[in-house]
Amino acid sequence: MWDLVVVGGGPAGASAALGALAVDPSLSVLVVDRREFPRDKACGDGIAPHVFDLLGEVGVSGIVDDWTPVRRFALTRGDVGVDREMARPNWVVPRTVFDQRLVEAAQAAGAELIRRRVRGLEIQPRFVTVDGDLEARFVVGADGAYSVVRRDLGLAAGPVALAVRGYAPTPAGRAASQVIAYGPGRQPSYAWSFDRGDGWSNVGYGEQLTGTRPTRAELMEHLEALLPGATDGGKSWWGHHLPLSSWSWRPQAGPVMLAGDAAGLINPMTGEGIYYAVATGLLAGRAVAEALSKNSADAGSSYRHQVTRLLGRHLRHTALTAQLSRSGRVLNAGIRAAAADQRIFDDLVELGLADGLITPRLLRALVKAPRPEQV
Ligand SMILES: Cc1cc2nc3c(=O)[nH]c(=O)nc-3n(C[C@H](O)[C@H](O)[C@H](O)COP(=O)(O)OP(=O)(O)OC[C@H]3O[C@@H](n4cnc5c(N)ncnc54)[C@H](O)[C@@H]3O)c2cc1C
């Protein structure tokens, strides 16, 4: 009988193990992943500094110190654009590297990692059975966008985007920068080029699915149209779904919790999901350790309370921003305001990459958006 079985060894799963073991290093924690590590994951590889603040709380530090931080962030939409230095640098680190180091940190803290494709779970009165043979007091479902744990909890998937990413040599004009170019039509739709700092960039294009599913060729065409030259010399192309966050999220009570993409937590405006994955993974792990210390079978209620405190308002503000930006007019106004005022730019970065809110000055800038006939 494991104290905790974590399904999925990505950022959310490794963080769940770290969160539990930081509270009580004597817990038995099993991380189960269908893939052999190190493994790649389709992603933009952009990692906000807040991720490292959180990891520092559980004793994980210096894991990307050999990578070059990125200081500039550029947002464009047509001929509207902003290109500024961020208050704090970001990192662009391939997931093959980042996830491996994170899962190693979880192992160093005492977690066991095995390879297995989990097929399902059953909640019993005092424990949970995974695949009929693994027994655990608690389970964290951190198994990503196509989560079987979410399916077995009977929870419907929310809105999703589809994106393709690849690696391409960094052109001089996009070096040392993270660039997001929003599409001309319905939002969210955007291309990105994130310089890794080693001569290569992570490049890609994604859009929210609203019925028809674009082909890979169409996604690549949009990428090239928004960021000309971005696909030149590109390799390792990989398409993947992004489960987007929406207005609210209320984890359920009990012994099974969802974290990261399994919980549908990706910022619809920027595609950011690693911060949410690490934040919710840590909180789920801590909730498990707390419940075990009280001999309770319910970690979900405490988890719900903690994630609501951390992300409740932020998720509502992000959903509102995404809603307001649908027309593109408000999005343009936000970009123009960020170009005019460093503080509004900083507000947008916090909202898009971590847990920021719509500040009064940002709201004023957004509602002042000119009507179409004034543009
Ligand atoms: C194209 C693209 C670009 C993105 N760009 C960014 C970005 O630049 N910055 C950012 O912060 N976020 C980005 N995201 C989002 C980010 O990739 C995710 O939010 C993040 O990976 C979530 O981490 P996770 O641990 O929840 O899930 P994952 O990283 O997907 O990990 C889930 C793990 O579960 C395992 N698994 C799945 N099913 C099973 C099973 N049945 N049994 C056992 N194991 C299983 C998988 O092998 C995997 O290792 C992007 C996403 C996409 C698709």
PDBQT file of the ligand as one rigid body, heavy atoms in Angstrom, charges set to zero:
ROOT
HETATM    1  C1  LIG A 401       2.758  22.992 -28.301  1.00  0.00    +0.000 C 
HETATM    2  C2  LIG A 401       2.698  23.399 -26.854  1.00  0.00    +0.000 A 
HETATM    3  C3  LIG A 401       3.416  24.520 -26.422  1.00  0.00    +0.000 A 
HETATM    4  C4  LIG A 401       3.425  24.849 -25.055  1.00  0.00    +0.000 A 
HETATM    5  N1  LIG A 401       4.225  25.873 -24.618  1.00  0.00    +0.000 NA
HETATM    6  C5  LIG A 401       4.362  26.130 -23.299  1.00  0.00    +0.000 A 
HETATM    7  C6  LIG A 401       5.319  27.056 -22.824  1.00  0.00    +0.000 A 
HETATM    8  O1  LIG A 401       6.110  27.629 -23.574  1.00  0.00    +0.000 OA
HETATM    9  N2  LIG A 401       5.380  27.277 -21.479  1.00  0.00    +0.000 N 
HETATM   10  C7  LIG A 401       4.562  26.639 -20.610  1.00  0.00    +0.000 A 
HETATM   11  O2  LIG A 401       4.642  26.902 -19.400  1.00  0.00    +0.000 OA
HETATM   12  N3  LIG A 401       3.665  25.718 -21.038  1.00  0.00    +0.000 NA
HETATM   13  C8  LIG A 401       3.568  25.434 -22.354  1.00  0.00    +0.000 A 
HETATM   14  N4  LIG A 401       2.698  24.470 -22.789  1.00  0.00    +0.000 N 
HETATM   15  C9  LIG A 401       1.908  23.738 -21.796  1.00  0.00    +0.000 C 
HETATM   16  C10 LIG A 401       2.780  22.710 -21.076  1.00  0.00    +0.000 C 
HETATM   17  O3  LIG A 401       3.434  21.885 -22.024  1.00  0.00    +0.000 OA
HETATM   18  C11 LIG A 401       1.923  21.866 -20.145  1.00  0.00    +0.000 C 
HETATM   19  O4  LIG A 401       1.071  22.714 -19.425  1.00  0.00    +0.000 OA
HETATM   20  C12 LIG A 401       2.772  21.056 -19.177  1.00  0.00    +0.000 C 
HETATM   21  O5  LIG A 401       3.494  20.059 -19.850  1.00  0.00    +0.000 OA
HETATM   22  C13 LIG A 401       1.880  20.401 -18.123  1.00  0.00    +0.000 C 
HETATM   23  O6  LIG A 401       2.637  19.540 -17.321  1.00  0.00    +0.000 OA
HETATM   24  P1  LIG A 401       1.944  18.208 -16.749  1.00  0.00    +0.000 P 
HETATM   25  O7  LIG A 401       2.943  17.604 -15.844  1.00  0.00    +0.000 OA
HETATM   26  O8  LIG A 401       0.586  18.516 -16.250  1.00  0.00    +0.000 OA
HETATM   27  O9  LIG A 401       1.707  17.285 -18.033  1.00  0.00    +0.000 OA
HETATM   28  P2  LIG A 401       2.786  16.600 -19.011  1.00  0.00    +0.000 P 
HETATM   29  O10 LIG A 401       4.004  17.436 -19.088  1.00  0.00    +0.000 OA
HETATM   30  O11 LIG A 401       2.041  16.310 -20.270  1.00  0.00    +0.000 OA
HETATM   31  O12 LIG A 401       3.164  15.245 -18.289  1.00  0.00    +0.000 OA
HETATM   32  C14 LIG A 401       2.225  14.205 -18.216  1.00  0.00    +0.000 C 
HETATM   33  C15 LIG A 401       2.988  12.904 -18.059  1.00  0.00    +0.000 C 
HETATM   34  O13 LIG A 401       2.042  11.857 -17.872  1.00  0.00    +0.000 OA
HETATM   35  C16 LIG A 401       2.455  10.740 -18.607  1.00  0.00    +0.000 C 
HETATM   36  N5  LIG A 401       1.254   9.942 -18.899  1.00  0.00    +0.000 N 
HETATM   37  C17 LIG A 401       0.238  10.262 -19.707  1.00  0.00    +0.000 A 
HETATM   38  N6  LIG A 401      -0.692   9.308 -19.706  1.00  0.00    +0.000 NA
HETATM   39  C18 LIG A 401      -0.239   8.355 -18.861  1.00  0.00    +0.000 A 
HETATM   40  C19 LIG A 401      -0.752   7.094 -18.449  1.00  0.00    +0.000 A 
HETATM   41  N7  LIG A 401      -1.926   6.643 -18.876  1.00  0.00    +0.000 N 
HETATM   42  N8  LIG A 401      -0.032   6.363 -17.576  1.00  0.00    +0.000 NA
HETATM   43  C20 LIG A 401       1.166   6.819 -17.107  1.00  0.00    +0.000 A 
HETATM   44  N9  LIG A 401       1.706   7.999 -17.499  1.00  0.00    +0.000 NA
HETATM   45  C21 LIG A 401       0.988   8.761 -18.343  1.00  0.00    +0.000 A 
HETATM   46  C22 LIG A 401       3.126  11.312 -19.840  1.00  0.00    +0.000 C 
HETATM   47  O14 LIG A 401       4.038  10.376 -20.406  1.00  0.00    +0.000 OA
HETATM   48  C23 LIG A 401       3.819  12.546 -19.267  1.00  0.00    +0.000 C 
HETATM   49  O15 LIG A 401       5.155  12.269 -18.888  1.00  0.00    +0.000 OA
HETATM   50  C24 LIG A 401       2.654  24.107 -24.138  1.00  0.00    +0.000 A 
HETATM   51  C25 LIG A 401       1.904  23.009 -24.583  1.00  0.00    +0.000 A 
HETATM   52  C26 LIG A 401       1.931  22.646 -25.926  1.00  0.00    +0.000 A 
HETATM   53  C27 LIG A 401       1.170  21.438 -26.386  1.00  0.00    +0.000 C 
ENDROOT
TORSDOF 0
